[in-house]
Amino acid sequence: MAAIPDWVPIAPSVAITRFTVLTVNIHKGFTALNRRFILPELREAVRSVGADMVFLQEIHGTHERHPQRYSDWPNMPQYEFLADSIWPQFAYGRNAVYPHGDHGNALLSKFQIVRYDNLDISQSGHESRGLLHCVLRLPGSGQEVHAICIHLGLREVHRQQQLRLLEQRIREIPADAPLVVAGDFNDWRQRADLSQSGLREVFVETAGKPARTFPARLPLLPLDRIYVRNLKVHNPRVLTTRPWSHLSDHVPLSVEVEL
């Protein structure tokens, strides 16, 4: 795993035992069908949630052509633009690389990211997928929390293979460590099962079924998930109202978790 440089700002040393998680597929900063570039609006919406950890999928690291087409395209990677002054630490996992840029998963954090790595879980074909695994240190107690941001493939056979790679990575994490796994599972058939790895899906636990998150304006499919291990769950939310219903093509999920 890569270590975060010492010069990166670190959250103040106030003991933290409860924090908020947000996950959203941002569709590279565009609305559904790429009709409008909305990254600045998305940044304000993300800030309004007050999350401590933000799991992001389909986020650009670079793109050479978009700045020429969109006057409000940021002069920095999208994850840095979203982090702004709210999340002093961030990690990016580049998954898809093409002639004019790249995109992948990212984690924004108010807590120190002590190390991270990005695992390529792509299967045969043209879908580039990744698993971004970060280890965070909570202020005060120094408790380490593992966070995995993931984006699975569109084909069922690929998703099952990718889930096995995820389970393999989870087995490498200490069994007593707090763990959050969140992202776009593309699991509309509801066949993803991480219970053998000791994880609980927060909406299944509290509402009896996964949350519907796609398409954003009329969510019908349960594509996005938040799983936890060694954490208590409070106040899970599906953010379906404005402005979220008009940003990206997925609606976000959030939850408060406690040690």
C-alpha positions in Angstrom: 0.0 0.0 0.0 1.2 3.5 -0.7 1.7 5.9 2.2 0.2 9.4 2.2 3.0 12.1 2.3 3.7 13.7 5.6 2.9 17.2 4.3 -0.8 16.4 3.7 -3.0 18.1 6.3 -4.4 15.8 9.0 -7.6 16.2 10.9 -7.4 17.6 14.5 -6.8 15.2 17.4 -10.4 15.1 18.7 -11.6 11.6 19.6 -14.0 10.3 17.0 -16.2 7.3 17.5 -19.0 8.1 15.1 -18.8 9.4 11.5 -20.9 9.7 8.3 -20.3 7.9 5.0 -21.5 9.0 1.6 -21.2 7.1 -1.6 -22.2 8.3 -5.1 -21.4 7.4 -8.7 -20.8 10.9 -10.1 -21.0 10.0 -13.8 -17.7 11.9 -14.5 -19.4 15.2 -13.5 -22.3 15.1 -16.0 -26.0 14.6 -15.7 -27.7 11.5 -17.2 -27.0 11.1 -20.9 -24.2 13.6 -20.6 -26.6 16.5 -21.2 -25.0 19.0 -18.8 -21.7 19.4 -16.9 -22.7 19.8 -13.2 -19.5 19.2 -11.2 -19.7 22.6 -9.4 -23.3 21.9 -8.4 -22.3 18.5 -7.3 -19.6 19.8 -5.1 -22.1 22.0 -3.2 -24.5 19.0 -2.9 -21.7 16.8 -1.5 -20.7 19.5 0.9 -24.2 19.8 2.2 -24.4 16.2 3.5 -21.6 16.8 6.0 -20.0 13.4 5.4 -16.6 12.5 6.9 -15.8 10.0 4.2 -17.0 10.3 0.6 -16.8 7.2 -1.7 -16.8 8.3 -5.4 -17.1 6.3 -8.6 -16.6 7.3 -12.2 -14.5 10.3 -11.4 -12.0 11.9 -13.7 -8.3 12.2 -12.8 -7.5 14.0 -16.1 -9.1 14.9 -19.4 -7.4 16.9 -22.1 -10.4 17.8 -24.2 -13.1 18.7 -21.7 -11.5 22.0 -20.5 -11.8 23.2 -24.1 -15.5 22.5 -24.2 -16.6 23.5 -20.7 -15.6 26.9 -19.3 -16.2 25.8 -15.7 -14.0 22.6 -16.0 -11.7 22.7 -13.0 -7.9 23.1 -13.5 -7.3 20.2 -11.2 -8.4 16.6 -10.9 -12.1 16.2 -10.2 -11.5 14.6 -6.8 -9.3 17.5 -5.7 -12.0 19.9 -6.8 -14.7 18.1 -4.9 -12.4 17.8 -1.8 -11.8 21.6 -1.8 -11.2 22.8 1.8 -13.6 20.3 3.4 -11.7 17.0 3.0 -8.0 17.5 3.5 -7.1 14.0 2.5 -8.0 12.0 -0.6 -6.9 9.0 -2.6 -7.5 8.2 -6.3 -7.5 4.8 -8.0 -7.1 5.2 -11.8 -9.0 2.4 -13.5 -9.8 3.4 -17.1 -7.1 5.0 -19.2 -7.7 6.4 -22.8 -5.9 8.8 -25.1 -7.4 11.9 -23.6 -7.7 11.1 -19.9 -8.6 8.6 -17.2 -11.2 8.0 -14.6 -11.7 5.7 -11.6 -12.7 5.7 -7.9 -11.7 8.1 -5.2 -12.1 8.5 -1.5 -12.3 11.9 0.2 -11.6 11.9 4.0 -11.6 14.3 6.9 -9.4 11.8 8.7 -5.8 10.8 7.9 -5.3 8.3 5.1 -2.3 6.4 6.3 -1.9 4.2 3.3 -3.9 3.0 0.2 -3.7 0.9 -2.9 -5.8 0.3 -6.0 -6.5 -3.2 -7.2 -7.3 -3.8 -10.8 -10.4 -6.1 -10.9 -11.1 -5.8 -14.6 -12.2 -8.9 -16.4 -12.2 -9.8 -20.1 -13.7 -7.1 -22.4 -13.6 -3.4 -22.3 -14.8 -2.6 -18.8 -12.0 -1.3 -16.6 -12.9 -1.7 -12.9 -11.0 -1.2 -9.7 -11.0 -1.6 -5.9 -9.6 1.3 -4.0 -8.5 0.2 -0.5 -7.6 2.9 2.0 -6.6 2.7 5.7 -7.7 5.7 7.7 -6.7 6.7 11.3 -9.4 8.3 13.4 -8.3 11.3 15.5 -7.9 10.9 19.2 -8.0 7.1 19.6 -5.8 6.3 16.6 -8.2 3.6 15.6 -7.6 2.4 12.1 -10.6 2.0 9.8 -10.5 0.2 6.4 -12.4 1.7 3.6 -12.9 0.1 0.2 -14.5 2.0 -2.7 -15.5 -0.3 -5.6 -17.2 -0.2 -9.0 -18.3 -3.6 -10.3 -18.9 -4.6 -13.9 -22.2 -4.7 -15.9 -22.1 -8.4 -16.6 -23.1 -10.9 -14.0 -20.2 -13.3 -14.6 -17.8 -10.4 -14.2 -19.4 -9.2 -11.0 -19.1 -12.6 -9.4 -15.5 -12.8 -10.3 -14.9 -9.3 -9.0 -16.8 -10.1 -5.8 -14.4 -13.0 -5.2 -11.5 -10.7 -5.6 -13.1 -8.3 -3.1 -13.6 -11.2 -0.6 -10.0 -12.1 -1.0 -8.9 -8.6 -0.1 -11.3 -8.6 2.8 -9.7 -11.7 4.2 -6.4 -9.8 4.3 -7.9 -7.2 6.7 -7.8 -8.0 10.4 -11.0 -9.6 11.5 -11.6 -7.1 14.3 -10.9 -4.0 12.2 -13.8 -1.6 11.4 -14.5 -1.9 7.7 -16.7 0.0 5.2 -17.2 -1.2 1.7 -19.2 1.1 -0.6 -19.8 1.9 -4.2 -21.6 1.0 -7.4 -22.2 -2.8 -7.4 -24.4 -2.8 -10.5 -26.2 -5.6 -8.7 -29.8 -5.1 -9.9 -30.4 -8.9 -9.6 -29.4 -8.6 -5.9 -27.0 -11.5 -6.0 -24.1 -9.9 -4.2 -23.6 -11.5 -0.8 -20.8 -10.6 1.5 -22.2 -12.1 4.6 -19.6 -14.9 4.6 -17.0 -12.1 5.0 -18.9 -10.8 8.0 -20.3 -7.7 6.3 -23.8 -6.4 6.6 -25.5 -4.2 4.0 -26.9 -1.2 5.9 -30.2 -0.9 4.0 -30.9 -4.7 4.1 -30.2 -4.6 7.8 -32.5 -1.6 8.5 -35.1 -1.8 5.8 -35.0 -5.4 4.7 -33.8 -4.8 1.1 -31.2 -2.8 -0.8 -31.9 0.9 -1.6 -33.0 1.8 -5.1 -30.6 4.3 -6.6 -30.9 4.2 -10.4 -32.0 6.0 -12.5 -31.7 9.1 -10.4 -35.0 10.8 -11.3 -37.1 7.6 -10.7 -34.9 5.1 -8.9 -36.0 1.6 -9.7 -32.8 -0.5 -9.5 -30.7 -1.2 -6.4 -27.2 -0.7 -7.9 -25.3 1.0 -5.0 -24.5 -0.4 -1.6 -22.8 0.3 1.7 -21.5 -2.7 3.7 -20.0 -2.5 7.1 -18.2 -4.8 9.6 -17.5 -4.1 13.3 -19.5 -0.9 13.1 -23.0 0.1 14.4 -25.4 1.6 11.8 -27.5 4.8 12.3 -29.8 6.8 10.0 -29.2 5.3 6.6 -30.5 7.6 3.9 -31.2 7.5 0.1 -30.8 11.0 -1.2 -33.5 11.1 -3.8 -34.8 14.7 -3.6 -33.4 17.8 -5.3 -30.7 18.6 -6.1 -29.6 15.0 -6.1 -32.4 13.8 -8.4 -31.0 16.1 -11.1 -27.3 15.4 -10.6 -25.5 12.4 -12.1 -27.5 9.3 -13.0 -27.3 7.6 -9.6 -28.6 9.0 -6.3 -26.3 8.8 -3.3 -26.5 6.7 -0.2 -25.4 7.9 3.2 -25.2 6.4 6.7 -23.8 7.2 10.1 -21.6 4.5 11.6 -20.3 4.1 15.1 -17.4 2.1 16.6 
